[in-house]
């Protein structure tokens, strides 16, 4: 029985180290997943940072002696149950959310397969919570081969996670470009629109980035359609990524919505957008104001800033939003 308990903890530790390392190396993806699962905007940074920290802490506890190891297994099991409940909630709501459970290694919609995998890990956590007098001593008793195998698993897990760094994902932005890029994009009917021309009439613009399958994006689409058709003091430009067919299917329920389709994420990269939905404010002179914002609530706040005339030339979008609050 000692071997079974120890093996359960070793597997859990390897999974946790891999998951935490991949999340830390794919912070934009982790932030996007946290937003997509419906975490309030003010808690997103803390949750995105806390998840890998909790996983690494749990991994460290798992090989502790006596109560320490058992506590680590129980905490890991509790985390898995919470995450599984979040996945089930989105599935029952019919929402497709990118899991990013293992950073770019886990990129893709969370489904019932995710639930099944987590259930298996919960079983391992239950096994790991059984009494084990001393995990280090048990490892020593099992011999150098097991120790070498454990080290190999952890090294491979870390190496695989490091490999996802070169996937081309935009880094978390620290600043915005100063001017709208001179680019022309086709809408879903093939009509080309110049982003620079959008603000040529002296009105500010809110440029919103979306993609099919993004839960927060789908939530915003009806509002984006309404904003585009309002005769207010702001242009609303929606830039979509992904295939033409997927964007058409996503926009079908909002026939008045105009989406400009980008290829290979060029415009997303130019605006330093880390994940969707993201948005930037563009002043009447074509200058990008402030840093990108993320999530439905932040996009709504930025729209309210320009709609209510609170955006003044020379002020960043962030200052305007804070003043509005």
PyMOL commands that set and color helices and strands:
alter all, ss='L'
color gray80, all
select helices_A, chain A and resi 2-25+27-36+41-62+67-92+103-106+112-128+135-142+144-166+195-198+215-229+244-251+266-270+296-307+317-324
alter helices_A, ss='H'
color red, helices_A
select strands_A, chain A and resi 184-187+192-194+204-211+234-241+259-261+278-282+288-294
alter strands_A, ss='S'
color yellow, strands_A
deselect
rebuild
show_as cartoon
